């Protein structure tokens, strides 16, 4: 029974990965963050997380039937339930930001790459990010491949924190070739191991005070006088 459940779980994860890639490619520039696929009592459900649901669904939900057909073909199911949900802060989502940069590069061309990077990064920082790094690689100018890297704020390159920083990759197709875009964002909710929050003694709860050395409390009280 356990092996069967594991097999079904792996199958669902595989279908979810294929749906995620397919829908992001099909609706490129529609700012999709991620796609979830799972079984429910009434059949199958797919949740699409994005910046703006109306952008994905289209006018009068004109894209809904197309999304259903894609899910039916990939998952081999009938009449799946489709839900499109807007994320709380799109500019803190590395998937959405990478898609935004890629779509703007395709629209304005490689000569506008630096301007696009700077503008989007500034918007991300204004949205509350602690840091953002953007790398663009490809035939940016001329026939040789090169890389442009820009960073704002704080971005950790190694250690445990590097594992929790959101990282996403997108591609922009230009006449000169394919441009790769990598985005890494450190959110304000990400816990930094080297960040120390100092509380005022009035903010400390009674149960926390019991754990503090009494001599230290006396020193703090004298300093506050």
ZALUM-347448 format. One record per residue (C-alpha): residue in one letter; x, y, z. Coordinates in steps of 0.25 Angstrom, whole numbers. Each point is the difference from the previous one (the first is absolute). Layout:
<nodes>
+---------+-------+-------+-------+
! residuo !    xx !    yy !    zz !
+---------+-------+-------+-------+
!       A !     X !     Y !     Z !
...
+---------+-------+-------+-------+
</nodes>
This chain:
<nodes>
+---------+-------+-------+-------+
! residuo !    xx !    yy !    zz !
+---------+-------+-------+-------+
!       X !     0 !     0 !     0 !
!       X !    11 !     9 !     4 !
!       X !     8 !    -3 !   -13 !
!       X !   -13 !     3 !    -8 !
!       X !    -2 !    14 !     7 !
!       X !    15 !     3 !    -3 !
!       X !    -2 !    -4 !   -14 !
!       X !   -12 !     9 !    -2 !
!       X !     7 !    11 !     7 !
!       X !    12 !     0 !    -9 !
!       X !   -10 !    -1 !   -12 !
!       X !    -7 !    12 !     4 !
!       X !    13 !     8 !     3 !
!       X !     5 !    -4 !   -15 !
!       X !   -13 !     5 !    -6 !
!       X !     0 !    13 !     9 !
!       X !    15 !     3 !    -5 !
!       X !    -5 !    -2 !   -15 !
!       X !   -12 !     8 !     2 !
!       X !     8 !    11 !     7 !
!       X !    10 !     1 !   -12 !
!       X !   -11 !    -2 !   -11 !
!       X !    -9 !    11 !     5 !
!       X !    12 !    10 !     3 !
!       X !     4 !    -2 !   -14 !
!       X !   -14 !     1 !    -6 !
!       X !    -3 !    12 !     8 !
!       X !    14 !     7 !     0 !
!       X !    -1 !    14 !     4 !
!       X !   -13 !    -3 !     8 !
!       X !     9 !     0 !    13 !
!       X !    -3 !   -14 !     5 !
!       X !     7 !    -3 !    13 !
!       X !    -3 !   -15 !     2 !
!       X !   -10 !   -11 !    -4 !
!       X !    -6 !   -10 !    10 !
!       X !    -6 !   -13 !    -4 !
!       X !    -7 !   -10 !    10 !
!       X !   -12 !   -10 !     1 !
!       X !   -12 !     4 !     7 !
!       X !   -13 !    -8 !     4 !
!       X !    -7 !     5 !   -12 !
!       X !    11 !    -2 !   -10 !
!       X !    12 !     9 !    -3 !
!       X !     4 !    14 !     4 !
!       X !    10 !     9 !    -6 !
!       X !     4 !    14 !     7 !
!       X !     7 !    10 !    -8 !
!       X !     7 !    11 !     8 !
!       X !     3 !    13 !    -7 !
!       X !     1 !    15 !     1 !
!       X !   -13 !     3 !    -7 !
!       X !   -11 !   -11 !    -2 !
!       X !    -7 !     8 !   -11 !
!       X !    13 !     0 !    -8 !
!       X !     1 !   -15 !     0 !
!       X !   -15 !    -2 !    -2 !
!       X !    -2 !    10 !   -10 !
!       X !   -13 !     8 !    -3 !
!       X !   -12 !    -7 !     4 !
!       X !     8 !   -12 !     4 !
!       X !     4 !    -3 !   -15 !
!       X !    12 !    -8 !     4 !
!       X !    -6 !    -9 !    10 !
!       X !    -4 !   -11 !   -10 !
!       X !    14 !     0 !    -6 !
!       X !     6 !    -2 !    14 !
!       X !   -10 !   -11 !     3 !
!       X !     4 !    -7 !   -13 !
!       X !    15 !     1 !     3 !
!       X !    -3 !    -6 !    14 !
!       X !    -9 !   -11 !    -6 !
!       X !    11 !    -4 !   -10 !
!       X !    11 !     0 !     9 !
!       X !    -6 !    -6 !    12 !
!       X !   -10 !    -9 !    -8 !
!       X !   -12 !     4 !     8 !
!       X !   -14 !     6 !    -3 !
!       X !    -6 !    13 !     4 !
!       X !    11 !     5 !    10 !
!       X !    -3 !    11 !    10 !
!       X !     8 !    12 !    -3 !
!       X !     3 !    11 !    10 !
!       X !     8 !    13 !    -4 !
!       X !     5 !     7 !    13 !
!       X !     8 !    13 !     1 !
!       X !    12 !     0 !     9 !
!       X !     1 !    10 !    11 !
!       X !    12 !     8 !    -4 !
!       X !     4 !    -4 !   -14 !
!       X !    13 !     9 !     0 !
!       X !     6 !    -9 !    11 !
!       X !    -2 !   -13 !    -9 !
!       X !    12 !    -3 !    -7 !
!       X !    -8 !    -8 !   -11 !
!       X !    -9 !    11 !    -3 !
!       X !    12 !    10 !     0 !
!       X !     8 !    -8 !   -10 !
!       X !   -12 !    -2 !    -9 !
!       X !    -2 !    15 !     1 !
!       X !    14 !     3 !    -4 !
!       X !     0 !   -10 !   -11 !
!       X !   -13 !     5 !    -7 !
!       X !     5 !    14 !     1 !
!       X !    14 !    -3 !    -7 !
!       X !    -8 !    -7 !   -11 !
!       X !    -9 !    12 !    -2 !
!       X !    11 !    11 !     1 !
!       X !    12 !    -8 !    -5 !
!       X !    15 !    -2 !     5 !
!       X !     3 !    15 !     0 !
!       X !   -10 !     2 !    11 !
!       X !     5 !   -11 !     9 !
!       X !     8 !     8 !    11 !
!       X !   -12 !    10 !     1 !
!       X !   -10 !   -11 !     1 !
!       X !     9 !    -7 !    11 !
!       X !     2 !    13 !     8 !
!       X !   -15 !     4 !    -1 !
!       X !    -5 !   -14 !     5 !
!       X !    10 !    -1 !    11 !
!       X !    -4 !    13 !     5 !
!       X !   -14 !    -4 !     0 !
!       X !     3 !   -13 !     8 !
!       X !     8 !     8 !    10 !
!       X !   -12 !    10 !     2 !
!       X !    -9 !   -12 !     2 !
!       X !     8 !    -4 !    13 !
!       X !    11 !   -10 !    -5 !
!       X !    13 !     0 !     8 !
!       X !     8 !    -3 !   -13 !
!       X !    -1 !    -4 !   -14 !
!       X !    10 !    -5 !   -11 !
!       X !    -3 !    -1 !   -15 !
!       X !    10 !    -7 !   -10 !
!       X !    -3 !     1 !   -15 !
!       X !     9 !    -8 !    -9 !
!       X !     0 !    -2 !   -15 !
!       X !     3 !     8 !   -12 !
!       X !    -3 !    14 !     6 !
!       X !     9 !     8 !    -9 !
!       X !     7 !    -6 !   -12 !
!       X !     2 !   -14 !    -3 !
!       X !     7 !    -4 !    12 !
!       X !    -7 !    -5 !    13 !
!       X !     1 !     9 !    12 !
!       X !    -6 !     1 !    14 !
!       X !    -6 !    12 !     7 !
!       X !    -1 !    -1 !    15 !
!       X !    -7 !    11 !     8 !
!       X !    -3 !    -1 !    15 !
!       X !    -8 !     9 !    10 !
!       X !     0 !    -3 !    15 !
!       X !     5 !   -12 !     7 !
!       X !     2 !   -13 !    -7 !
!       X !     7 !   -12 !     7 !
!       X !     8 !    -9 !   -10 !
!       X !     3 !   -12 !     9 !
!       X !    -4 !    -7 !    13 !
!       X !   -14 !    -4 !     4 !
!       X !    -6 !    14 !    -3 !
!       X !     4 !    -3 !   -15 !
!       X !   -10 !   -12 !     0 !
!       X !   -12 !     8 !     4 !
!       X !     2 !    12 !    -9 !
!       X !   -10 !    -1 !   -11 !
!       X !     6 !    -3 !   -14 !
!       X !    -6 !     0 !   -13 !
!       X !     4 !    -1 !   -15 !
!       X !    -7 !     4 !   -12 !
!       X !     4 !     2 !   -15 !
!       X !    -3 !    11 !   -10 !
!       X !     1 !    -2 !   -15 !
!       X !     6 !    11 !    -8 !
!       X !     4 !     0 !   -15 !
!       X !    15 !    -1 !     5 !
!       X !    -3 !   -12 !     8 !
!       X !    -6 !    -5 !    14 !
!       X !     3 !     8 !    12 !
!       X !     0 !    -7 !    14 !
!       X !    -5 !     8 !    12 !
!       X !     3 !    -4 !    14 !
!       X !    -7 !     7 !    12 !
!       X !     3 !    -2 !    15 !
!       X !    -8 !     7 !    10 !
!       X !     2 !     1 !    15 !
!       X !   -14 !     2 !     6 !
!       X !    -2 !     8 !    13 !
!       X !    -6 !   -13 !     6 !
!       X !    12 !    -8 !    -2 !
!       X !     8 !    -2 !    13 !
!       X !    14 !     5 !     0 !
!       X !     9 !    -8 !     9 !
!       X !     9 !    12 !     2 !
!       X !   -11 !    10 !     3 !
!       X !    -2 !     3 !    15 !
!       X !   -12 !     7 !     5 !
!       X !     2 !     8 !    13 !
!       X !   -13 !     1 !     8 !
!       X !    -2 !    11 !    10 !
!       X !    -2 !    -6 !    15 !
!       X !   -14 !     5 !     0 !
!       X !    -3 !    -9 !   -12 !
!       X !     5 !   -13 !     6 !
!       X !   -11 !   -10 !     5 !
!       X !    -1 !    -4 !    15 !
!       X !     4 !   -15 !    -4 !
!       X !    12 !     5 !    -8 !
!       X !     5 !     9 !    12 !
!       X !     0 !   -13 !     9 !
!       X !    11 !    -6 !    -9 !
!       X !     9 !    13 !     1 !
!       X !    11 !     0 !    10 !
!       X !    -5 !    10 !    11 !
!       X !    14 !     7 !     1 !
!       X !    -2 !     4 !   -15 !
!       X !   -14 !     5 !     3 !
!       X !     6 !     9 !    11 !
!       X !    10 !     6 !    -9 !
!       X !   -11 !     3 !   -11 !
!       X !    -8 !     6 !    11 !
!       X !    11 !     9 !     4 !
!       X !     4 !     4 !   -14 !
!       X !   -15 !     4 !    -2 !
!       X !     0 !    10 !    12 !
+---------+-------+-------+-------+
</nodes>
